Amino acid sequence: MRVKICGITNLEDALYAISQNADALGFVFYPKSPRYISPENAKKIVEKLPPFVDIVGLFVNETPENINKICQDTKITLAQIHFDMSLADLDKIIIKTLKVIRANSKDDILNYENDYRLVDAFCETYGGSGKRLNLEWFDTIDCSKIILAGGLTSDNLSEIRNYNFYGVDVSSATEKIKGIKDPIKVKKFIENAKSL
């Protein structure tokens, strides 16, 4: 099970998550988020990270040009697209993209079913709400290309054991306060996810 720790705002949290075997770190480039990080500060963190860790930038309502500039400046390796973007605009992004489905219903999770995608519970604030998805929606579908987000905690991860999700994405359940990680929660979440 691959694990992304999202909402990284400082080097200490980034290095600790990596030391606990996180596969990816997420940086939120959405100014309205309490976990927002400026491209300049993200760059300072990314420059100090070891190799072989995916660095993900989360974008909301940005142009392809701005996404490209931020990704180039910060050395982000994957752009997580948290809003509806046309295929033409997606094609303009110079690095690999990950589409996010903000699911309101079971039908929503079938969007982009042939692609790797992140499925999160719909909320107005674009992630980090801790809102859970209905797991029954996934009972009859192939989950091997789905990264599950939304309301996951170290205590409820066992509920997804038999779904074969590609990975999990967590933010709020690993925090002391918004934007600052709790090492104990990070360690326990990654350990439990990797044991699935």
KOLZA-405797 format. One record per residue: residue number from 1; z, x, y of N, C-alpha, C in turn. Coordinates in nm, 4 decimals. Example, Ala and Ser with C-alpha at 12.3 -4.5 7.8 and 13.67 -1.06 7.14 Angstrom:
# KOLZA-405797
(1; (0.7800; 1.3190; -0.5690); (0.7800; 1.2300; -0.4500); (0.7800; 1.3200; -0.3300)) (2; (0.7080; 1.2850; -0.2250); (0.7140; 1.3670; -0.1060); (0.7870; 1.2900; 0.0030)) 
This chain:
# KOLZA-405797
(1; (0.0000; 0.0851; -0.1195); (0.0000; 0.0000; 0.0000); (0.0000; 0.0883; 0.1240)) (2; (-0.0995; 0.0682; 0.2082); (-0.1062; 0.1455; 0.3326); (-0.0238; 0.0774; 0.4407)) (3; (0.0378; 0.1586; 0.5254); (0.1306; 0.1057; 0.6245); (0.0927; 0.1574; 0.7637)) (4; (0.0800; 0.0634; 0.8562); (0.0602; 0.0998; 0.9969); (0.1852; 0.0590; 1.0744)) (5; (0.2388; 0.1539; 1.1479); (0.3512; 0.1275; 1.2381); (0.2918; 0.1130; 1.3775)) (6; (0.2997; -0.0051; 1.4330); (0.2349; -0.0341; 1.5606); (0.3373; -0.0366; 1.6738)) (7; (0.2861; -0.0274; 1.7967); (0.3722; -0.0322; 1.9138); (0.4413; 0.0988; 1.9423)) (8; (0.3745; 0.2100; 1.9081); (0.4313; 0.3428; 1.9342); (0.4244; 0.3723; 2.0842)) (9; (0.5371; 0.4150; 2.1409); (0.5402; 0.4456; 2.2849); (0.5947; 0.5853; 2.3152)) (10; (0.6385; 0.6579; 2.2105); (0.6950; 0.7909; 2.2364); (0.6731; 0.8814; 2.1154)) (11; (0.6784; 1.0115; 2.1410); (0.6490; 1.1109; 2.0371); (0.7518; 1.1077; 1.9250)) (12; (0.8777; 1.0901; 1.9579); (0.9832; 1.0905; 1.8553); (0.9583; 0.9818; 1.7515)) (13; (0.9264; 0.8611; 1.7970); (0.8995; 0.7515; 1.7028); (0.7746; 0.7804; 1.6198)) (14; (0.6736; 0.8375; 1.6835); (0.5487; 0.8677; 1.6123); (0.5734; 0.9685; 1.5004)) (15; (0.6410; 1.0773; 1.5324); (0.6650; 1.1814; 1.4325); (0.7560; 1.1325; 1.3211)) (16; (0.8535; 1.0494; 1.3564); (0.9430; 0.9983; 1.2520); (0.8658; 0.9073; 1.1560)) (17; (0.7823; 0.8188; 1.2089); (0.7047; 0.7294; 1.1223); (0.6160; 0.8098; 1.0276)) (18; (0.5557; 0.9159; 1.0785); (0.4706; 1.0007; 0.9943); (0.5552; 1.0707; 0.8877)) (19; (0.6732; 1.1165; 0.9254); (0.7603; 1.1854; 0.8292); (0.8020; 1.0936; 0.7151)) (20; (0.7990; 0.9632; 0.7406); (0.8356; 0.8648; 0.6379); (0.7134; 0.8101; 0.5637)) (21; (0.5979; 0.8759; 0.5846); (0.4731; 0.8435; 0.5135); (0.3967; 0.7237; 0.5678)) (22; (0.4101; 0.6951; 0.6958); (0.3202; 0.5963; 0.7568); (0.1774; 0.6500; 0.7492)) (23; (0.0831; 0.5611; 0.7211); (-0.0573; 0.6014; 0.7117); (-0.1282; 0.5959; 0.8464)) (24; (-0.0781; 0.5108; 0.9359); (-0.1426; 0.4924; 1.0656); (-0.0382; 0.4582; 1.1706)) (25; (-0.0690; 0.4980; 1.2941); (0.0136; 0.4639; 1.4088); (-0.0698; 0.3811; 1.5047)) (26; (-0.0083; 0.2794; 1.5637); (-0.0789; 0.1924; 1.6568); (-0.0295; 0.2080; 1.7992)) (27; (-0.1248; 0.2205; 1.8905); (-0.0957; 0.2299; 2.0337); (-0.1545; 0.1079; 2.1035)) (28; (-0.0727; 0.0386; 2.1808); (-0.1141; -0.0872; 2.2427); (-0.1642; -0.0603; 2.3852)) (29; (-0.2945; -0.0782; 2.4055); (-0.3546; -0.0577; 2.5374); (-0.3801; -0.1923; 2.6064)) (30; (-0.2826; -0.2803; 2.5958); (-0.2899; -0.4126; 2.6577); (-0.1770; -0.4205; 2.7597)) (31; (-0.2093; -0.4124; 2.8884); (-0.1054; -0.3992; 2.9914); (-0.0001; -0.5093; 2.9927)) (32; (-0.0318; -0.6281; 2.9403); (0.0662; -0.7367; 2.9429); (0.1677; -0.7281; 2.8284)) (33; (0.1476; -0.6338; 2.7381); (0.2388; -0.6202; 2.6246); (0.3609; -0.5380; 2.6633)) (34; (0.4804; -0.5757; 2.6121); (0.5999; -0.4931; 2.6357); (0.5902; -0.3586; 2.5647)) (35; (0.4927; -0.3445; 2.4758); (0.4722; -0.2187; 2.4024); (0.3529; -0.1396; 2.4582)) (36; (0.3091; -0.1772; 2.5757); (0.1939; -0.1096; 2.6376); (0.2233; 0.0382; 2.6585)) (37; (0.1215; 0.1198; 2.6333); (0.1280; 0.2614; 2.6654); (0.0017; 0.2979; 2.7417)) (38; (0.0154; 0.3784; 2.8425); (-0.1021; 0.4194; 2.9189); (-0.1845; 0.5172; 2.8355)) (39; (-0.3150; 0.5204; 2.8567); (-0.3967; 0.6189; 2.7851); (-0.3477; 0.7620; 2.8062)) (40; (-0.3001; 0.7920; 2.9251); (-0.2514; 0.9273; 2.9541); (-0.1313; 0.9631; 2.8668)) (41; (-0.0374; 0.8697; 2.8536); (0.0805; 0.8961; 2.7705); (0.0469; 0.8970; 2.6221)) (42; (-0.0458; 0.8111; 2.5820); (-0.0890; 0.8114; 2.4423); (-0.1532; 0.9455; 2.4066)) (43; (-0.2350; 0.9964; 2.4972); (-0.3012; 1.1248; 2.4732); (-0.1994; 1.2360; 2.4504)) (44; (-0.0922; 1.2380; 2.5304); (0.0109; 1.3407; 2.5158); (0.0756; 1.3351; 2.3774)) (45; (0.0933; 1.2131; 2.3253); (0.1520; 1.1971; 2.1920); (0.0518; 1.2396; 2.0844)) (46; (-0.0700; 1.1886; 2.0938); (-0.1718; 1.2142; 1.9908); (-0.1980; 1.3644; 1.9772)) (47; (-0.1966; 1.4367; 2.0874); (-0.2227; 1.5812; 2.0828); (-0.1188; 1.6569; 2.0016)) (48; (-0.0018; 1.5984; 1.9832); (0.1068; 1.6667; 1.9113); (0.1231; 1.6169; 1.7670)) (49; (0.0338; 1.5290; 1.7231); (0.0459; 1.4737; 1.5884); (-0.0241; 1.5622; 1.4860)) (50; (0.0261; 1.5627; 1.3627); (-0.0408; 1.6389; 1.2566); (-0.1713; 1.5718; 1.2144)) (51; (-0.2565; 1.6450; 1.1402); (-0.3823; 1.5858; 1.0928); (-0.3590; 1.4831; 0.9818)) (52; (-0.4679; 1.4125; 0.9495); (-0.4707; 1.3158; 0.8390); (-0.3856; 1.1920; 0.8611)) (53; (-0.3665; 1.1562; 0.9875); (-0.3001; 1.0305; 1.0212); (-0.3973; 0.9489; 1.1053)) (54; (-0.4184; 0.8227; 1.0686); (-0.5067; 0.7378; 1.1482); (-0.4371; 0.6983; 1.2777)) (55; (-0.5109; 0.7118; 1.3870); (-0.4582; 0.6766; 1.5186); (-0.5360; 0.5550; 1.5673)) (56; (-0.4659; 0.4439; 1.5828); (-0.5295; 0.3152; 1.6105); (-0.4969; 0.2699; 1.7523)) (57; (-0.6003; 0.2289; 1.8245); (-0.5811; 0.1718; 1.9572); (-0.6011; 0.0220; 1.9521)) (58; (-0.5062; -0.0529; 2.0056); (-0.5144; -0.1989; 2.0064); (-0.5650; -0.2436; 2.1443)) (59; (-0.6733; -0.3238; 2.1417); (-0.7373; -0.3652; 2.2659); (-0.7476; -0.5170; 2.2743)) (60; (-0.7240; -0.5687; 2.3949); (-0.7370; -0.7116; 2.4226); (-0.8194; -0.7283; 2.5500)) (61; (-0.9256; -0.8077; 2.5397); (-1.0083; -0.8430; 2.6558); (-1.0557; -0.7209; 2.7343)) (62; (-1.1052; -0.6217; 2.6609); (-1.1603; -0.5011; 2.7230); (-1.3109; -0.4950; 2.7007)) (63; (-1.3792; -0.4257; 2.7882); (-1.5236; -0.4046; 2.7706); (-1.5454; -0.2909; 2.6719)) (64; (-1.6614; -0.2887; 2.6072); (-1.6912; -0.1757; 2.5181); (-1.6836; -0.0416; 2.5917)) (65; (-1.7261; -0.0410; 2.7173); (-1.7247; 0.0830; 2.7946); (-1.5826; 0.1352; 2.8141)) (66; (-1.4898; 0.0443; 2.8483); (-1.3502; 0.0869; 2.8651); (-1.2880; 0.1303; 2.7332)) (67; (-1.3198; 0.0579; 2.6275); (-1.2679; 0.0954; 2.4951); (-1.3168; 0.2352; 2.4587)) (68; (-1.4454; 0.2603; 2.4789); (-1.5011; 0.3923; 2.4469); (-1.4343; 0.5025; 2.5280)) (69; (-1.4142; 0.4765; 2.6559); (-1.3536; 0.5793; 2.7418); (-1.2111; 0.6102; 2.6968)) (70; (-1.1327; 0.5063; 2.6709); (-0.9937; 0.5273; 2.6280); (-0.9901; 0.6004; 2.4935)) (71; (-1.0768; 0.5605; 2.4009); (-1.0778; 0.6243; 2.2687); (-1.1184; 0.7712; 2.2787)) (72; (-1.2169; 0.8001; 2.3613); (-1.2580; 0.9400; 2.3794); (-1.1468; 1.0213; 2.4442)) (73; (-1.0852; 0.9660; 2.5472); (-0.9813; 1.0384; 2.6209); (-0.8576; 1.0649; 2.5364)) (74; (-0.8235; 0.9716; 2.4480); (-0.6971; 0.9812; 2.3735); (-0.7143; 1.0307; 2.2304)) (75; (-0.8382; 1.0440; 2.1846); (-0.8693; 1.0842; 2.0454); (-0.8278; 0.9766; 1.9442)) (76; (-0.8312; 0.8509; 1.9875); (-0.8069; 0.7388; 1.8959); (-0.9180; 0.7381; 1.7903)) (77; (-0.8825; 0.7091; 1.6649); (-0.9817; 0.7135; 1.5572); (-1.0286; 0.5756; 1.5112)) (78; (-0.9574; 0.4705; 1.5520); (-0.9944; 0.3348; 1.5123); (-0.9577; 0.2388; 1.6248)) (79; (-1.0525; 0.1510; 1.6614); (-1.0271; 0.0523; 1.7665); (-0.9992; -0.0827; 1.7025)) (80; (-0.8795; -0.1347; 1.7258); (-0.8382; -0.2645; 1.6717); (-0.8680; -0.3696; 1.7786)) (81; (-0.9595; -0.4604; 1.7466); (-1.0114; -0.5553; 1.8444); (-0.9394; -0.6886; 1.8291)) (82; (-0.8499; -0.7190; 1.9233); (-0.7630; -0.8359; 1.9142); (-0.8164; -0.9560; 1.9907)) (83; (-0.9461; -0.9640; 2.0080); (-1.0041; -1.0761; 2.0823); (-1.1463; -1.0978; 2.0329)) (84; (-1.2027; -1.2112; 2.0682); (-1.3393; -1.2407; 2.0256); (-1.4373; -1.1539; 2.1023)) (85; (-1.5108; -1.0730; 2.0295); (-1.6107; -0.9847; 2.0898); (-1.7417; -1.0062; 2.0161)) (86; (-1.8497; -1.0132; 2.0892); (-1.9803; -1.0358; 2.0271); (-2.0178; -0.9166; 1.9388)) (87; (-2.1015; -0.9418; 1.8403); (-2.1469; -0.8333; 1.7532); (-2.2221; -0.7283; 1.8330)) (88; (-2.2954; -0.7728; 1.9352); (-2.3689; -0.6779; 2.0200); (-2.2728; -0.5830; 2.0905)) (89; (-2.1603; -0.6380; 2.1412); (-2.0621; -0.5522; 2.2073); (-1.9881; -0.4638; 2.1073)) (90; (-1.9581; -0.5183; 1.9885); (-1.8941; -0.4363; 1.8859); (-1.9801; -0.3158; 1.8511)) (91; (-2.1110; -0.3365; 1.8479); (-2.2032; -0.2273; 1.8146); (-2.2029; -0.1172; 1.9198)) (92; (-2.1571; -0.1489; 2.0397); (-2.1541; -0.0486; 2.1474); (-2.0329; 0.0438; 2.1375)) (93; (-1.9371; 0.0069; 2.0560); (-1.8159; 0.0888; 2.0430); (-1.8466; 0.2085; 1.9532)) (94; (-1.8119; 0.3265; 2.0017); (-1.8594; 0.4496; 1.9377); (-1.7748; 0.4934; 1.8177)) (95; (-1.6596; 0.4321; 1.7965); (-1.5802; 0.4648; 1.6779); (-1.5690; 0.3404; 1.5902)) (96; (-1.5136; 0.3590; 1.4732); (-1.4959; 0.2472; 1.3809); (-1.4049; 0.1420; 1.4425)) (97; (-1.4361; 0.0150; 1.4165); (-1.3547; -0.0941; 1.4697); (-1.2905; -0.1734; 1.3555)) (98; (-1.1809; -0.2358; 1.3875); (-1.1115; -0.3252; 1.2950); (-1.0952; -0.4588; 1.3657)) (99; (-1.1586; -0.5619; 1.3097); (-1.1471; -0.6948; 1.3695); (-1.0127; -0.7562; 1.3320)) (100; (-0.9562; -0.8295; 1.4268); (-0.8300; -0.8984; 1.4033); (-0.8554; -1.0481; 1.4016)) (101; (-0.8081; -1.1128; 1.2970); (-0.8143; -1.2589; 1.2876); (-0.6768; -1.3129; 1.3204)) (102; (-0.6705; -1.3897; 1.4271); (-0.5441; -1.4544; 1.4655); (-0.5474; -1.5940; 1.4037)) (103; (-0.4906; -1.6060; 1.2856); (-0.5137; -1.7224; 1.2002); (-0.4266; -1.8424; 1.2371)) (104; (-0.4951; -1.9548; 1.2566); (-0.4297; -2.0837; 1.2761); (-0.4329; -2.1672; 1.1494)) (105; (-0.5245; -2.1320; 1.0578); (-0.5433; -2.2115; 0.9364); (-0.5978; -2.1221; 0.8253)) (106; (-0.5998; -2.1755; 0.7050); (-0.6518; -2.1007; 0.5906); (-0.7986; -2.0644; 0.6114)) (107; (-0.8748; -2.1532; 0.6734); (-1.0170; -2.1261; 0.6951); (-1.0389; -2.0010; 0.7797)) (108; (-0.9484; -1.9774; 0.8737); (-0.9645; -1.8618; 0.9629); (-0.9661; -1.7302; 0.8860)) (109; (-0.8867; -1.7200; 0.7796); (-0.8754; -1.5914; 0.7112); (-0.9998; -1.5566; 0.6307)) (110; (-1.0911; -1.6523; 0.6182); (-1.2165; -1.6244; 0.5478); (-1.3220; -1.5643; 0.6409)) (111; (-1.2942; -1.5619; 0.7716); (-1.3868; -1.4967; 0.8646); (-1.3987; -1.3486; 0.8299)) (112; (-1.5194; -1.2972; 0.8378); (-1.5462; -1.1546; 0.8086); (-1.4990; -1.1167; 0.6687)) (113; (-1.5152; -1.2069; 0.5729); (-1.4549; -1.1836; 0.4417); (-1.5115; -1.0633; 0.3679)) (114; (-1.6261; -1.0117; 0.4096); (-1.6814; -0.8930; 0.3449); (-1.6402; -0.7635; 0.4135)) (115; (-1.5642; -0.7759; 0.5216); (-1.5222; -0.6585; 0.5990); (-1.3723; -0.6364; 0.5864)) (116; (-1.3314; -0.5127; 0.6071); (-1.1884; -0.4872; 0.6251); (-1.1475; -0.5521; 0.7560)) (117; (-1.0341; -0.6243; 0.7536); (-0.9892; -0.6929; 0.8741); (-0.8374; -0.7065; 0.8701)) (118; (-0.7807; -0.7237; 0.9889); (-0.6378; -0.7458; 1.0011); (-0.6161; -0.8940; 1.0259)) (119; (-0.5273; -0.9542; 0.9494); (-0.4977; -1.0961; 0.9661); (-0.3543; -1.1099; 1.0160)) (120; (-0.3432; -1.1754; 1.1311); (-0.2142; -1.1937; 1.1973); (-0.1958; -1.3422; 1.2260)) (121; (-0.0727; -1.3825; 1.2460); (-0.0457; -1.5211; 1.2857); (-0.0912; -1.5405; 1.4298)) (122; (-0.1495; -1.6558; 1.4566); (-0.1928; -1.6834; 1.5931); (-0.0720; -1.6947; 1.6853)) (123; (-0.0796; -1.6246; 1.7979); (0.0190; -1.6445; 1.9045); (-0.0475; -1.6071; 2.0361)) (124; (-0.0003; -1.6662; 2.1421); (-0.0632; -1.6457; 2.2729); (-0.0481; -1.5019; 2.3227)) (125; (0.0505; -1.4296; 2.2721); (0.0805; -1.2975; 2.3266); (0.0093; -1.1837; 2.2549)) (126; (-0.0796; -1.2128; 2.1622); (-0.1585; -1.1088; 2.0942); (-0.0721; -1.0091; 2.0186)) (127; (0.0007; -1.0585; 1.9197); (0.0718; -0.9685; 1.8300); (0.2124; -0.9345; 1.8742)) (128; (0.2885; -0.8811; 1.7779); (0.4255; -0.8392; 1.8070); (0.5234; -0.9534; 1.8244)) (129; (0.4852; -1.0729; 1.7792); (0.5722; -1.1890; 1.7985); (0.6684; -1.2091; 1.6821)) (130; (0.6369; -1.1476; 1.5672); (0.7193; -1.1682; 1.4488); (0.6929; -1.3009; 1.3803)) (131; (0.5876; -1.3692; 1.4203); (0.5537; -1.4987; 1.3605); (0.4853; -1.4763; 1.2257)) (132; (0.5279; -1.5538; 1.1245); (0.4770; -1.5332; 0.9882); (0.3589; -1.6235; 0.9564)) (133; (0.2747; -1.5727; 0.8675); (0.1642; -1.6515; 0.8132); (0.2097; -1.7232; 0.6868)) (134; (0.1395; -1.8307; 0.6536); (0.1646; -1.9024; 0.5294); (0.0984; -1.8259; 0.4149)) (135; (0.1778; -1.7672; 0.3274); (0.1216; -1.6861; 0.2192); (0.0364; -1.7675; 0.1226)) (136; (0.0610; -1.8973; 0.1134); (-0.0188; -1.9809; 0.0229); (-0.1672; -1.9801; 0.0617)) (137; (-0.1961; -1.9519; 0.1879); (-0.3354; -1.9437; 0.2307); (-0.4121; -1.8357; 0.1547)) (138; (-0.3402; -1.7350; 0.1057); (-0.4052; -1.6208; 0.0412); (-0.4122; -1.6337; -0.1112)) (139; (-0.3596; -1.7444; -0.1656); (-0.3444; -1.7561; -0.3103); (-0.4750; -1.7415; -0.3882)) (140; (-0.5831; -1.7910; -0.3345); (-0.7082; -1.7952; -0.4131); (-0.8168; -1.7043; -0.3574)) (141; (-0.7809; -1.6101; -0.2681); (-0.8847; -1.5243; -0.2126); (-0.8595; -1.3778; -0.2457)) (142; (-0.9655; -1.2991; -0.2338); (-0.9574; -1.1554; -0.2556); (-0.8951; -1.0925; -0.1310)) (143; (-0.7783; -1.0339; -0.1466); (-0.7056; -0.9772; -0.0321); (-0.7228; -0.8256; -0.0206)) (144; (-0.8104; -0.7675; -0.1013); (-0.8191; -0.6212; -0.1086); (-0.8749; -0.5569; 0.0176)) (145; (-0.9324; -0.6374; 0.1081); (-0.9814; -0.5827; 0.2355); (-0.9016; -0.6379; 0.3544)) (146; (-0.7850; -0.6928; 0.3247); (-0.7027; -0.7521; 0.4315); (-0.5797; -0.6667; 0.4578)) (147; (-0.5574; -0.6398; 0.5861); (-0.4331; -0.5790; 0.6318); (-0.3502; -0.6941; 0.6881)) (148; (-0.2337; -0.7156; 0.6318); (-0.1514; -0.8298; 0.6697); (-0.0539; -0.7913; 0.7802)) (149; (-0.0442; -0.8772; 0.8805); (0.0508; -0.8571; 0.9903); (0.1193; -0.9904; 1.0180)) (150; (0.2241; -0.9842; 1.0962); (0.2888; -1.1085; 1.1381); (0.4140; -1.1408; 1.0598)) (151; (0.5289; -1.1109; 1.1165); (0.6554; -1.1536; 1.0576); (0.6984; -1.0786; 0.9338)) (152; (0.6370; -0.9640; 0.9068); (0.6776; -0.8862; 0.7903); (0.8031; -0.8059; 0.8220)) (153; (0.8949; -0.8037; 0.7258); (1.0160; -0.7226; 0.7385); (1.0382; -0.6497; 0.6069)) (154; (1.1264; -0.5531; 0.6075); (1.1562; -0.4824; 0.4824); (1.2120; -0.5781; 0.3778)) (155; (1.2778; -0.6849; 0.4222); (1.3397; -0.7789; 0.3283); (1.2416; -0.8779; 0.2668)) (156; (1.1312; -0.9091; 0.3365); (1.0394; -1.0095; 0.2790); (0.9104; -0.9495; 0.2223)) (157; (0.8963; -0.8176; 0.2262); (0.7746; -0.7552; 0.1733); (0.7525; -0.7863; 0.0252)) (158; (0.8608; -0.8038; -0.0492); (0.8459; -0.8299; -0.1929); (0.7672; -0.9575; -0.2191)) (159; (0.7639; -1.0481; -0.1217); (0.6910; -1.1739; -0.1393); (0.5396; -1.1539; -0.1468)) (160; (0.4897; -1.0396; -0.0996); (0.3443; -1.0179; -0.1011); (0.2999; -0.9278; -0.2164)) (161; (0.3931; -0.8968; -0.3053); (0.3667; -0.8001; -0.4127); (0.2388; -0.8294; -0.4923)) (162; (0.2124; -0.9530; -0.5238); (0.1022; -0.9859; -0.6154); (-0.0305; -1.0190; -0.5477)) (163; (-0.0374; -0.9973; -0.4162); (-0.1602; -1.0351; -0.3445); (-0.2624; -0.9223; -0.3325)) (164; (-0.2218; -0.7992; -0.3570); (-0.3137; -0.6857; -0.3495); (-0.3739; -0.6664; -0.2103)) (165; (-0.2932; -0.6824; -0.1067); (-0.3410; -0.6533; 0.0283); (-0.3721; -0.5040; 0.0404)) (166; (-0.4718; -0.4732; 0.1231); (-0.5064; -0.3330; 0.1464); (-0.3921; -0.2608; 0.2173)) (167; (-0.3282; -0.3313; 0.3100); (-0.2203; -0.2680; 0.3843); (-0.1398; -0.3694; 0.4623)) (168; (-0.0376; -0.3189; 0.5290); (0.0476; -0.4020; 0.6139); (0.0623; -0.3341; 0.7498)) (169; (0.0849; -0.4173; 0.8511); (0.0974; -0.3712; 0.9889); (0.2256; -0.4317; 1.0447)) (170; (0.3109; -0.3472; 1.1018); (0.4401; -0.3962; 1.1510); (0.4695; -0.3400; 1.2893)) (171; (0.5346; -0.4189; 1.3694); (0.5785; -0.3728; 1.4999); (0.7231; -0.4144; 1.5232)) (172; (0.7443; -0.5437; 1.5535); (0.8766; -0.5894; 1.5976); (0.9862; -0.5673; 1.4943)) (173; (0.9559; -0.5767; 1.3662); (1.0601; -0.5639; 1.2629); (1.1090; -0.4207; 1.2445)) (174; (1.0479; -0.3256; 1.3155); (1.0929; -0.1865; 1.3048); (1.1509; -0.1356; 1.4366)) (175; (1.1886; -0.2278; 1.5246); (1.2331; -0.1882; 1.6581); (1.3833; -0.2095; 1.6805)) (176; (1.4388; -0.1243; 1.7683); (1.5719; -0.1493; 1.8261); (1.5559; -0.2493; 1.9393)) (177; (1.4649; -0.2152; 2.0301); (1.4239; -0.3032; 2.1399); (1.2725; -0.2910; 2.1489)) (178; (1.2089; -0.3807; 2.2209); (1.0625; -0.3788; 2.2270); (1.0132; -0.2436; 2.2774)) (179; (0.9320; -0.1791; 2.1949); (0.8735; -0.0508; 2.2312); (0.9499; 0.0709; 2.1822)) (180; (1.0704; 0.0509; 2.1294); (1.1518; 0.1628; 2.0789); (1.1875; 0.1355; 1.9331)) (181; (1.1525; 0.2294; 1.8462); (1.1736; 0.2095; 1.7030); (1.3172; 0.2396; 1.6605)) (182; (1.3565; 0.1739; 1.5535); (1.4850; 0.1977; 1.4885); (1.4553; 0.2780; 1.3615)) (183; (1.4973; 0.4041; 1.3532); (1.4617; 0.4876; 1.2378); (1.4988; 0.4259; 1.1032)) (184; (1.6124; 0.3613; 1.0961); (1.6556; 0.3013; 0.9690); (1.5582; 0.1905; 0.9274)) (185; (1.5182; 0.1074; 1.0237); (1.4243; -0.0013; 0.9927); (1.2867; 0.0526; 0.9555)) (186; (1.2427; 0.1571; 1.0251); (1.1128; 0.2188; 0.9937); (1.1145; 0.2740; 0.8512)) (187; (1.2177; 0.3493; 0.8202); (1.2287; 0.4119; 0.6877); (1.2300; 0.3062; 0.5780)) (188; (1.3114; 0.2035; 0.5950); (1.3240; 0.1002; 0.4912); (1.1940; 0.0217; 0.4756)) (189; (1.1280; -0.0096; 0.5878); (1.0036; -0.0856; 0.5789); (0.8979; -0.0059; 0.5029)) (190; (0.8809; 0.1201; 0.5375); (0.7779; 0.2007; 0.4711); (0.8119; 0.2193; 0.3232)) (191; (0.9364; 0.2484; 0.2927); (0.9772; 0.2646; 0.1521); (0.9457; 0.1390; 0.0723)) (192; (0.9817; 0.0233; 0.1244); (0.9603; -0.1022; 0.0512); (0.8128; -0.1340; 0.0374)) (193; (0.7342; -0.1063; 0.1425); (0.5897; -0.1325; 0.1345); (0.5236; -0.0404; 0.0314)) (194; (0.5627; 0.0849; 0.0301); (0.5012; 0.1808; -0.0619); (0.5398; 0.1548; -0.2076)) (195; (0.6477; 0.0805; -0.2273); (0.6911; 0.0512; -0.3651); (0.6192; -0.0690; -0.4252)) (196; (0.5392; -0.1396; -0.3443); (0.4710; -0.2599; -0.3949); (0.3577; -0.2236; -0.4905)) 
